[in-house]
Amino acid sequence: MPVAMITGGSKGLGRALAGALAGQGWDLVLDART
């Protein structure tokens, strides 16, 4: 199972990329500012 680390995963391009990869079965590590 591939793993990806995505910065800025709460909105914009990071969020879109996270959704696309999750839909393909990737395991994700997300990082975002609060």
N, C-alpha and C positions, 0 to 999 in steps of 0.2 A: 504494500500500500504506500503510495507516494505521500510525502509530507511537504507542506509549504508554510513558510512564515510570511505573513502579510502585515506590513505596517500601515497605519491609517485605515484599519478595517471597519470603522464605524460609519463611513459615508463615502460617497463619490466612487472613484475608480477602485479603491481598496475593497469597498463593500461589494461592488459588482464582480470583481475578481473572486472574492471569497464565495459568493453565491454560485458562480460558474464552476469553480473547482469542487465545492462541496457536492454539487449536482453530479459530478463525475466520479465521486467516491474518494476524493483526496481527504487526508487528515490535515487539519489546519491549526496553526498557532496564530492568533490575531493580537495585534497591539494597537492601542488607540489612546489619544489624550482624553482626559475628562475635564 
